[in-house]
Amino acid sequence: MTRVRLRRTVIAVLMATMTTFGATQIPAANALVSSNPTDATPNFNDTVYTVTRSGSTVYVGGSFTRVTDRNGTYVRRGAAAFDRDTGLVLRWNPNVSGQVHDIVVSRGTAYLGGTFTTVDGAARRNLANVQASRSGSVRGMARAVSGPVFALTLNKRRLFVGGHFSRVAGKPRVNLAAVSRRSPYRVTGWRPKASDGEVRALRKTRGGVVVGGFFNQLNGQGSYKKLAMVNQRGGALVRRFDPAVTMPIFDVTSDRGKVYAAAGGSGGGFVAAYARRSGGQRWLRQYDGDVAALALSKGLLYTGGHFTTVCNTTRTVTSTGDCIDGGTRRMKLAALERDGSLQGWNPGADSAEGVWAMSAARRGDWLAIGGAFTRVNGETHHRLAILS
């Protein structure tokens, strides 16, 4: 997702009751990752906004300038990488002159989006590609974006870009654009328009590209706001996907015919599941604060954010987000079954902002979390932790 710190959107009314789960939980024995973080992880001196893994390498982006492992402290501005097994910081060092909000890795290339002006000493405005191994030297995608980039996703030919901007390489684009992954990295004809608010999340699915954020119109249609889908060719609306969401979306993910969305606002936040084909809501789980990050692994949906409680019902106090009908304590981290049932997993993280980023192995027992925290499950872990 500079992330907007604890950004809220005024919601004028209480959330309408949709699905009530009550206090029933799946026993903690069903958790697929431990609540106890591994010791072999580096510490970061400022907020982590994105984390992703490719093979044995974990890539991290944020607003940090220093990273510390058991052997010492290293200068790493905005982006860093470490070995998954040893926790040792790698020499990969794109040296970004600002903040990195998203990183995606494919075919030996790492794509960076954020708020910056140079990468590896070369002029790169808010978007860059670098070598995914060795030193992370900059590559040739010099396509300046006029404002912050918060979200990236890929298909075989294109890099899709979301954020808060009006031009890419001089061409008009409204918070959404796509750039060819091959030289000369042209800005493609994909040009949906997300108006009146930024894009915070992108996810490529079989049906198209799912777009989430603060926007109030997509391609001029006011009924498609906050969460919508466009096709991968020209960016036309996929009209059948119509979830009718009214709260800002911070993250999206998908699997098995469903799209999962994480939301936040002045009335608390939620995680909801929608049918990929129709956008019909399958379930909604209310939280007392923003939900900023999602990760799927082996049938569980891990959630992270600024919350302290998962509510028993969808009813919250508009001004505070407090759960009207009570809830279960979960400090910044919680896990749900695919039907929305709350799971017993409960490591807990500190700080007001808590968790901004999550990445999981879909078929393995590994979860990375990043954010503004300094402790997880009572142990010291500065802005990043691995649970496996």
C-alpha positions in Angstrom: 0.0 0.0 0.0 3.5 6.6 1.9 0.8 4.3 3.4 -1.8 6.7 4.9 -1.3 6.2 8.6 -4.6 5.1 10.2 -6.5 6.7 7.4 -10.2 6.7 7.9 -13.2 7.3 5.7 -16.2 8.8 7.4 -19.1 6.3 7.4 -22.4 8.0 8.2 -24.4 5.0 9.4 -23.8 1.8 11.4 -22.9 -1.2 9.4 -26.0 -3.2 8.5 -26.2 -6.7 10.0 -25.2 -9.2 7.3 -23.8 -12.4 8.8 -23.5 -13.2 12.5 -20.9 -15.7 13.6 -21.1 -15.5 17.3 -18.2 -16.5 19.6 -17.6 -20.0 18.2 -14.0 -20.6 17.3 -12.1 -23.4 15.6 -9.6 -24.9 18.1 -6.1 -23.6 18.0 -4.8 -27.0 17.0 -6.1 -26.4 13.5 -3.7 -23.5 13.0 -1.2 -24.1 10.2 1.5 -21.8 11.3 2.8 -21.4 14.9 1.9 -18.4 17.0 5.6 -18.3 18.0 7.8 -16.4 15.5 11.1 -17.9 14.3 14.2 -16.4 15.8 16.1 -16.2 12.5 14.6 -13.0 11.1 16.2 -9.5 10.6 15.0 -6.4 12.3 14.0 -3.1 10.5 14.3 0.4 11.8 11.1 1.7 10.2 7.8 0.4 8.8 7.5 -2.5 6.5 4.8 -2.1 3.9 5.2 -5.2 1.7 6.8 -8.6 1.9 7.0 -11.3 -0.7 8.9 -14.6 -1.2 10.5 -16.1 -4.2 12.2 -19.4 -3.6 14.5 -19.1 -0.6 14.6 -15.3 -0.8 12.3 -13.0 1.1 11.9 -9.5 -0.4 10.9 -6.6 1.9 9.8 -3.0 1.1 9.0 -0.1 3.3 10.2 3.2 4.7 13.2 1.7 6.5 16.9 2.7 6.0 18.7 0.0 8.2 18.3 -3.7 8.5 19.9 -5.8 11.3 20.6 -9.5 11.4 22.7 -11.5 13.9 25.9 -10.5 12.1 25.4 -6.8 12.0 23.5 -3.8 10.7 23.3 -2.9 7.0 22.2 0.2 5.1 19.1 -0.7 3.0 17.0 2.1 1.8 13.4 1.2 1.0 14.1 -2.4 -0.1 16.0 -5.4 1.2 16.1 -9.2 1.0 17.1 -12.0 3.3 17.5 -15.7 3.2 14.3 -17.5 4.3 16.2 -20.2 6.3 19.1 -18.4 7.9 17.5 -14.9 8.3 20.7 -13.4 7.0 20.5 -10.2 5.0 21.5 -10.6 1.4 23.6 -8.2 -0.7 20.5 -7.4 -2.8 20.3 -3.6 -2.4 18.4 -1.5 -5.0 19.1 1.6 -2.8 15.7 3.3 -3.2 15.4 7.0 -2.5 12.1 6.8 -0.7 9.4 4.3 0.3 8.5 1.0 -1.4 4.8 0.0 -1.1 4.8 -3.2 -3.2 7.2 -5.7 -4.7 6.4 -8.5 -7.1 9.0 -10.9 -8.4 8.9 -13.0 -11.7 11.5 -14.5 -14.1 14.5 -13.0 -12.4 13.1 -9.5 -12.1 11.7 -7.7 -9.1 9.3 -4.9 -9.8 9.1 -2.0 -7.2 6.2 0.5 -6.7 6.2 3.3 -4.2 7.1 6.9 -3.7 10.7 7.5 -4.8 12.8 9.3 -7.4 15.9 7.1 -7.9 16.7 3.4 -7.7 20.3 2.2 -7.7 21.4 5.8 -8.6 19.2 5.9 -11.7 16.2 8.2 -12.2 13.1 6.2 -11.5 9.9 7.9 -10.4 7.7 5.6 -8.3 8.1 2.5 -10.5 11.1 0.4 -11.3 12.4 -3.0 -12.2 15.6 -4.4 -10.8 17.6 -7.6 -10.9 16.0 -10.1 -8.4 19.3 -11.6 -7.4 22.9 -10.5 -6.7 23.0 -6.8 -6.0 19.6 -5.8 -7.3 20.9 -3.5 -10.1 18.4 -1.4 -11.9 17.0 -2.5 -15.2 15.5 -0.5 -18.1 11.9 0.2 -17.2 12.1 4.0 -16.9 8.4 4.8 -17.0 7.8 7.7 -14.6 4.5 7.7 -12.7 3.2 11.1 -11.6 2.1 9.9 -8.1 2.5 7.1 -5.5 2.2 3.5 -6.6 0.6 1.3 -4.0 -0.2 -2.0 -5.8 1.3 -4.2 -8.5 0.2 -7.4 -10.2 1.4 -9.4 -13.2 0.3 -11.5 -16.1 2.7 -13.0 -18.7 3.1 -9.8 -20.7 2.0 -6.9 -18.5 2.7 -5.3 -15.2 -0.5 -3.7 -13.8 0.0 -0.7 -11.7 -2.4 1.0 -9.2 -2.0 4.0 -7.0 -2.8 7.7 -7.0 -1.5 9.3 -10.2 -2.7 11.0 -13.4 0.1 10.1 -15.9 2.5 7.3 -16.7 5.4 8.2 -19.0 3.5 11.3 -19.9 0.3 9.4 -21.0 -2.9 10.2 -19.2 -3.9 7.4 -16.8 -6.3 7.7 -13.8 -4.8 5.6 -10.9 -4.5 2.5 -13.1 -2.1 1.6 -15.9 -0.2 -1.3 -17.4 3.4 -1.4 -18.7 4.8 -4.1 -21.0 7.2 -6.4 -19.2 9.6 -6.4 -22.1 11.8 -3.7 -23.5 10.9 -1.0 -24.6 8.5 -1.2 -21.7 5.7 0.7 -23.4 2.7 1.9 -21.6 -0.1 -0.3 -23.0 -3.6 0.5 -24.1 -5.0 -0.9 -20.8 -6.6 2.2 -19.3 -9.4 1.8 -16.8 -10.2 4.9 -14.7 -10.5 4.7 -11.0 -11.7 8.2 -10.1 -12.2 10.1 -6.8 -9.7 8.1 -4.8 -6.6 6.0 -5.0 -6.1 2.3 -5.8 -4.6 0.3 -2.9 -4.9 -3.3 -4.1 -4.7 -5.3 -7.4 -5.2 -9.1 -8.0 -5.1 -10.9 -11.2 -7.7 -13.7 -11.4 -9.2 -15.8 -14.2 -12.0 -13.3 -14.6 -9.9 -10.2 -14.8 -8.0 -7.8 -12.6 -9.6 -7.2 -9.2 -9.2 -3.5 -8.1 -9.6 -2.3 -4.5 -9.1 1.0 -2.9 -10.7 4.4 -2.0 -12.1 5.2 -5.5 -15.7 6.2 -5.9 -16.1 5.5 -9.7 -14.6 3.0 -12.0 -14.8 3.8 -15.7 -17.3 6.5 -14.9 -19.7 4.1 -13.1 -20.5 5.3 -9.6 -22.1 2.0 -8.6 -18.7 0.3 -9.1 -16.6 1.7 -6.3 -14.0 0.5 -3.7 -14.0 -3.0 -5.2 -14.5 -4.0 -8.8 -13.1 -6.0 -11.6 -11.8 -5.0 -15.1 -10.7 -7.2 -18.0 -7.0 -7.7 -18.7 -7.0 -6.5 -22.3 -8.4 -3.0 -22.4 -9.6 -2.5 -18.9 -13.4 -2.6 -19.5 -15.6 -3.2 -16.5 -16.5 -6.8 -15.7 -20.1 -5.8 -14.9 -21.2 -9.1 -13.5 -18.8 -8.7 -10.6 -20.7 -6.2 -8.5 -20.0 -6.5 -4.7 -21.5 -3.1 -3.9 -18.8 -2.3 -1.3 -19.0 1.1 0.5 -15.9 1.0 2.7 -12.3 1.5 1.5 -10.4 -1.7 0.5 -6.8 -2.1 1.6 -6.0 -5.6 0.2 -7.5 -8.4 -1.9 -6.7 -12.0 -2.6 -8.5 -14.9 -4.3 -8.8 -18.6 -4.7 -11.4 -21.4 -5.5 -13.8 -19.0 -7.2 -13.8 -16.4 -4.4 -12.4 -12.9 -4.0 -11.5 -11.9 -0.4 -11.3 -8.3 0.5 -9.9 -6.4 3.5 -11.6 -3.1 4.4 -11.3 -0.3 6.9 -12.9 3.0 7.9 -14.2 5.0 10.9 -16.8 2.3 11.7 -14.1 -0.4 12.0 -13.1 -2.8 9.3 -14.1 -6.2 7.8 -13.0 -9.2 5.8 -15.5 -10.5 3.3 -15.7 -13.2 0.6 -17.4 -12.6 -2.7 -18.2 -15.0 -5.6 -15.6 -14.3 -8.3 -18.2 -14.6 -11.1 -21.0 -12.5 -9.6 -19.5 -10.5 -6.8 -22.2 -11.8 -4.5 -21.2 -11.7 -0.9 -20.7 -15.1 0.7 -19.8 -13.9 4.2 -18.5 -10.9 6.1 -16.5 -10.8 9.3 -16.4 -7.5 11.2 -13.4 -6.1 13.1 -13.1 -3.1 15.4 -10.3 -1.5 13.3 -8.9 -1.5 9.7 -7.9 -4.8 8.1 -4.9 -4.0 6.0 -3.5 -7.3 4.8 -4.6 -10.8 3.8 -2.7 -14.1 3.0 -4.1 -17.5 2.1 -2.5 -20.8 3.1 -3.9 -24.3 3.2 -7.5 -23.4 3.7 -6.9 -20.5 6.2 -7.2 -16.8 5.5 -4.7 -14.9 7.7 -5.6 -11.3 8.4 -3.6 -8.4 9.7 -4.3 -4.7 10.5 -4.9 -2.1 13.1 -7.7 -4.0 15.0 -7.8 -5.3 18.6 -11.1 -7.3 18.4 -12.9 -9.6 15.9 -16.6 -8.8 16.4 -19.4 -11.3 17.0 -21.7 -9.5 14.6 -21.4 -6.8 12.0 -22.8 -4.1 14.3 -20.3 -1.5 15.3 -20.2 2.1 16.7 -19.7 4.4 13.8 -17.4 6.8 15.5 -15.0 4.3 17.1 -15.5 0.9 15.4 -16.3 -0.8 18.8 -18.2 -4.1 18.5 -21.7 -3.5 19.8 -22.4 -7.2 20.5 -19.0 -8.1 21.8 -16.2 -10.0 20.2 -13.0 -12.0 20.6 -9.6 -10.3 21.4 -7.2 -10.4 18.5 -4.3 -7.9 18.6 -3.6 -7.0 15.0 -3.6 -10.6 13.8 -6.3 -13.2 13.3 -7.0 -16.3 11.1 -10.3 -17.3 9.5 -11.6 -20.4 7.9 -12.8 -20.1 4.3 -16.3 -19.8 5.7 -15.4 -16.8 7.8 -15.2 -18.8 11.1 -12.6 -17.4 13.6 -9.7 -19.7 14.2 -7.9 -20.1 17.5 -4.5 -18.8 16.2 -3.6 -15.7 18.3 0.0 -14.5 18.3 -0.7 -10.8 18.7 1.3 -7.8 17.6 1.9 -4.4 19.3 1.7 -0.7 18.1 -1.2 1.3 17.0 -0.7 0.6 13.3 0.2 -3.1 13.8 0.3 -5.1 10.5 0.5 -3.7 7.0 1.7 -6.7 5.0 1.4 -10.5 4.8 2.8 -13.2 2.6 2.1 -16.9 2.9 3.2 -20.1 1.2 -0.1 -21.4 -0.3 0.9 -25.0 0.2 3.3 -24.7 3.0 3.5 -23.8 6.7 5.1 -20.3 6.3 3.7 -16.8 7.0 5.6 -13.5 6.9 4.1 -10.4 8.5 5.3 -6.8 8.2 4.2 -3.5 9.7 5.0 -1.0 12.4 5.1 -3.4 15.4 8.2 -4.2 17.5 6.8 -7.3 19.3 4.9 -10.4 18.2 3.6 -13.0 20.7 5.5 -11.1 23.4 8.9 -11.4 21.6 11.0 -8.7 20.0 10.6 -8.6 16.3 11.1 -5.1 14.8 8.6 -4.6 11.9 8.9 -8.1 10.5 8.3 -11.7 11.7 8.1 -15.2 10.3 5.7 -17.8 11.6 6.0 -21.4 10.5 
